[in-house]
């Protein structure tokens, strides 16, 4: 079979790589072509375009880069038609991928969607379009099955690929020694991987460090940026910069301040108490507040359907509030309560094996 995958950001590249690996187990003669990244490329096949040229965050940023987005859409459509895949596998990235799904369906190509668009968050009527243009949807959040059922669409819950990643993780016993972290308790800072979110969130995260001299702060740095880039924010502060070491950092962390996104769920799965922060562009946030229909922004709270972690959004994402919320998590009842709620989250998430389950379902549906 010829498999064409489209992933438009770092998380999609990771999940795409694991899915390619699982598909090769199911189909020994599988051939792959994709929009993705380094991790997918390491699994074989042919990379057509790197996600670094595709990821734009927020309404304003998308508008400013429309010409590039349309050019990428055109290139993707032309390449799909030229290559004639047996199946198109779209990974998250809905603004781009739903357009590709519609195009593929119109051209008689079977469409599988791995990691559902967050249609439950806003404009829920998009499900009607998804029902029309997507043959099989594979969801990684347990509540999505019930949501789609309400709209008359059957989907498969395959578990969450983060469970696979964490299950495969082997802690580095020399992590503290190799990074000169000593025996101090660590507070992890996860400001995200996009330039816009790092520049909005990291200064706020770093603004509290002087209040906690007995702790060491460590930044989970995105590999797409340099040490010099981060130094413009860190200056002379007592803070460690760690590249490609996020899971070791979380494994050793006492608490964390985390940008809203997949990292909030990873932090919870490592059972690290956290404060969730988010800042967007003024126009983007104004639009989001008009259209978004969900009570929470963090995956942790969304999955359990109640407030487990505090979310500090926009004007609430400031030095005073971040520090106040962090203090609650360092000792005592606030910390114990969050850790207890994490157990509830884990029971809802299920077991590892998302990539293997998805690959098995795709090959079964194709046959």
C-alpha positions in Angstrom: 0.0 0.0 0.0 1.0 3.6 -0.6 0.4 5.8 2.4 0.5 9.6 2.2 0.6 11.4 5.5 0.3 15.1 6.4 1.5 16.5 9.7 2.0 20.2 10.1 3.7 20.7 13.5 6.2 19.0 15.9 3.7 16.9 17.8 2.2 15.7 14.5 5.7 14.7 13.3 6.2 12.7 16.5 2.9 10.9 16.1 3.4 10.4 12.4 6.8 8.8 13.0 5.3 6.3 15.5 2.4 5.6 13.1 4.7 4.9 10.2 6.7 2.5 12.4 3.5 0.7 13.4 2.2 0.6 9.8 5.5 -1.1 8.7 4.7 -3.8 11.2 1.2 -4.3 9.7 2.2 -3.9 6.1 5.8 -5.1 5.2 5.6 -3.6 1.7 4.3 -0.2 2.8 5.6 2.9 1.0 5.4 6.3 2.5 5.3 9.9 1.3 4.5 12.9 3.6 4.5 16.4 4.8 6.1 16.1 8.2 9.5 16.5 9.9 12.7 14.9 11.0 11.2 12.1 13.1 9.0 10.9 10.2 12.0 11.1 7.9 14.0 8.9 10.2 11.4 6.2 9.7 11.9 6.1 6.0 9.8 7.2 3.0 10.0 10.6 1.3 9.6 14.0 3.0 8.0 16.5 0.6 7.8 19.5 2.9 9.0 20.2 6.5 6.4 21.3 9.1 8.7 24.2 10.0 7.5 25.9 6.8 3.8 25.3 7.7 3.1 26.0 11.4 1.4 29.4 12.1 -0.2 30.1 15.5 -3.4 32.2 16.1 -5.9 34.0 13.9 -3.6 37.0 13.3 -0.5 34.9 12.3 -2.6 32.8 9.9 -3.9 35.9 8.2 -0.4 37.4 7.8 0.8 34.2 6.2 -2.1 33.3 4.0 -0.1 33.4 0.8 2.4 30.8 2.2 -0.5 28.6 3.4 -2.3 28.7 0.0 1.0 27.8 -1.7 1.5 24.9 0.6 -2.1 23.7 0.1 -1.6 23.8 -3.7 1.7 21.9 -3.5 0.2 19.2 -1.3 -2.9 18.7 -3.6 -0.7 18.5 -6.7 1.7 16.0 -5.0 -1.1 13.8 -3.8 -2.7 13.5 -7.3 0.7 12.9 -8.9 1.6 10.1 -6.4 -1.8 8.4 -6.3 -1.8 7.0 -2.7 -4.0 4.2 -1.6 -4.9 6.2 1.5 -4.4 9.7 2.9 -3.6 9.9 6.6 -4.1 13.3 8.1 -2.6 14.1 11.5 -4.3 16.8 13.5 -3.5 20.3 12.0 -7.2 20.9 11.0 -7.0 24.3 9.3 -4.9 22.7 6.6 -5.9 19.1 6.7 -9.6 19.5 6.4 -9.1 21.3 3.1 -6.8 18.4 2.0 -9.4 15.9 3.1 -12.1 17.6 1.1 -9.9 17.6 -2.0 -8.8 13.9 -1.6 -12.4 12.8 -1.1 -13.5 14.6 -4.2 -10.7 12.8 -6.1 -11.7 9.3 -4.9 -8.9 8.9 -2.3 -9.7 7.2 1.0 -9.2 9.5 3.9 -8.2 8.5 7.5 -7.8 11.2 10.2 -5.6 10.5 13.1 -6.0 12.8 16.1 -9.4 14.6 15.7 -9.6 18.3 15.0 -10.9 20.1 18.2 -14.4 20.6 16.7 -15.8 20.2 20.2 -14.2 23.5 21.1 -15.9 25.8 18.5 -18.1 25.6 15.4 -19.3 22.1 16.3 -21.3 21.9 13.0 -18.0 21.2 11.3 -18.7 17.6 12.3 -21.2 17.4 9.5 -18.5 18.3 7.0 -16.1 15.8 8.6 -18.7 13.0 8.3 -18.8 13.8 4.6 -15.1 14.0 3.8 -13.4 11.6 6.3 -13.8 7.9 6.0 -12.3 6.9 9.4 -11.6 9.1 12.4 -9.2 7.9 15.1 -9.5 9.9 18.4 -7.0 10.2 21.2 -9.1 11.9 23.8 -11.8 9.7 25.5 -14.6 12.3 25.6 -14.4 12.7 21.8 -16.2 9.4 21.2 -19.4 10.6 23.0 -19.1 14.0 21.3 -19.1 12.5 17.8 -21.8 10.0 18.6 -24.1 13.0 19.5 -23.6 14.1 15.9 -24.3 10.7 14.5 -20.7 9.8 13.6 -18.9 6.6 14.7 -15.2 7.0 15.5 -12.5 4.9 17.0 -10.8 5.7 20.4 -7.3 4.4 20.1 -5.8 5.7 23.3 -3.3 8.5 23.5 0.1 8.4 21.8 1.7 10.2 24.7 1.1 7.1 26.8 3.2 5.2 24.2 6.0 7.8 24.4 6.1 7.8 28.1 6.0 4.0 28.3 9.0 3.8 26.0 10.9 6.5 28.0 14.0 5.3 30.0 15.2 7.9 32.6 18.8 9.0 32.4 20.3 8.1 35.8 23.0 10.7 35.2 20.6 13.5 34.3 21.2 15.7 37.3 25.0 15.2 37.2 25.3 15.8 33.4 23.3 19.1 33.7 24.9 20.4 36.9 21.5 20.3 38.7 22.8 19.2 42.1 20.2 18.1 44.7 18.0 21.1 44.6 14.3 20.6 43.8 13.6 21.5 40.2 10.9 23.7 38.8 10.4 23.0 35.1 9.5 25.8 32.7 7.8 24.6 29.5 7.1 27.7 27.4 6.2 25.9 24.2 8.0 25.4 20.9 6.6 28.3 18.8 8.4 31.6 18.6 5.2 33.6 19.5 4.4 31.6 22.6 8.0 31.5 23.9 8.2 35.3 23.6 4.9 35.9 25.3 5.3 33.3 28.1 8.9 32.8 29.0 9.5 36.4 30.4 6.5 35.9 32.7 7.8 32.4 33.8 11.3 33.8 34.5 10.0 36.9 36.4 9.2 34.7 39.4 12.6 32.9 39.7 14.1 35.3 42.3 11.3 34.5 44.7 12.4 30.9 44.9 16.1 30.9 45.7 16.0 27.4 47.2 14.8 25.9 43.9 16.6 25.5 40.5 14.6 26.5 37.4 15.1 24.6 34.1 13.7 25.5 30.7 12.6 22.7 28.3 14.1 24.4 25.2 12.8 23.8 21.7 15.4 22.3 19.4 14.5 24.7 16.6 16.0 27.6 18.6 19.6 28.3 19.7 21.0 28.8 23.2 21.7 32.5 22.2 18.0 32.9 21.4 17.0 31.9 24.9 19.7 33.9 26.5 18.0 37.1 25.5 15.3 36.1 28.0 17.4 34.4 30.7 20.1 37.0 31.1 22.0 36.3 34.4 19.1 34.5 36.1 19.8 31.2 37.9 18.2 29.0 35.3 19.3 25.9 33.3 18.6 25.5 29.6 17.9 21.9 28.5 17.5 20.9 24.8 15.9 17.5 23.8 15.5 16.5 27.5 11.9 17.3 28.3 11.0 13.9 29.6 14.1 13.7 31.8 13.3 17.1 33.1 9.7 16.2 34.0 10.8 12.9 35.5 13.0 14.9 37.9 10.8 18.0 38.4 9.0 18.9 41.7 6.6 21.3 39.9 6.2 23.0 36.5 4.8 26.1 34.8 3.5 25.0 31.4 2.3 26.6 28.2 -1.2 25.3 27.3 -1.0 22.5 24.8 0.1 18.9 24.7 2.8 19.6 27.3 0.1 20.0 30.0 -1.0 16.4 29.5 2.6 15.2 29.4 3.3 17.0 32.7 0.3 15.4 34.3 1.2 11.9 33.1 4.6 12.4 34.8 2.6 13.4 37.9 4.2 16.8 38.2 2.0 19.5 39.7 1.6 22.4 37.3 0.3 25.8 36.6 -0.9 26.2 33.0 -0.4 29.6 31.3 -1.4 31.0 27.9 -1.1 34.4 26.1 -2.2 35.0 22.6 -2.3 38.0 20.3 -5.0 40.6 21.3 -7.1 40.1 18.2 -6.7 36.3 18.3 -7.9 36.1 21.9 -10.8 38.5 21.3 -12.0 36.2 18.4 -11.4 33.1 20.5 -13.5 34.4 23.4 -16.4 35.0 21.0 -16.3 31.5 19.4 -14.8 29.0 21.7 -17.4 26.9 23.6 -15.3 25.0 26.1 -14.9 25.6 29.9 -11.2 24.9 29.9 -8.1 25.2 27.7 -5.8 22.6 29.2 -6.2 19.0 28.1 -5.9 17.8 31.7 -9.1 19.7 32.7 -10.9 18.9 29.5 -10.4 15.1 29.8 -11.5 14.9 33.5 -14.2 17.6 32.8 -13.4 19.6 35.9 -10.7 22.0 37.2 -7.6 20.1 38.2 -4.9 22.5 37.2 -5.2 26.3 37.3 -5.2 28.1 34.0 -3.8 31.6 33.8 -4.9 33.1 30.6 -4.0 36.4 29.0 -4.1 39.2 31.6 -4.2 36.6 34.4 -0.8 35.3 33.2 1.3 37.7 35.2 4.1 37.5 37.8 1.9 37.7 40.9 -0.6 35.1 39.9 1.9 32.6 38.5 3.9 32.9 41.7 0.8 32.5 43.9 -0.4 29.4 42.1 3.1 27.8 42.0 3.5 28.3 45.8 0.3 26.3 46.4 1.8 23.3 44.5 5.1 23.1 46.2 3.9 21.7 49.5 0.8 20.8 51.5 -2.8 20.1 50.5 -2.9 21.8 47.1 0.0 19.6 45.9 -1.6 16.4 47.4 -5.0 17.2 45.8 -3.6 17.7 42.3 -1.6 14.5 42.5 -4.7 12.6 43.6 -6.7 14.0 40.6 -3.9 12.9 38.3 -4.7 9.3 39.2 -8.3 9.9 38.0 -6.9 11.3 34.7 -4.7 8.2 34.2 -7.7 5.8 34.6 -9.6 7.7 31.9 -6.7 7.7 29.5 -6.4 3.9 29.2 -3.3 2.0 28.2 -0.5 2.6 25.7 -0.7 1.3 22.2 -2.3 4.1 20.2 0.0 3.9 17.2 -0.3 0.1 16.9 -4.1 0.2 17.3 -4.5 2.9 14.7 -2.2 1.1 12.2 -4.1 -2.2 12.7 -7.5 -0.4 12.1 -6.2 1.4 9.0 -4.9 -1.7 7.4 -8.1 -3.6 8.3 -10.3 -0.9 6.9 -8.3 -0.8 3.7 -8.5 -4.5 3.2 
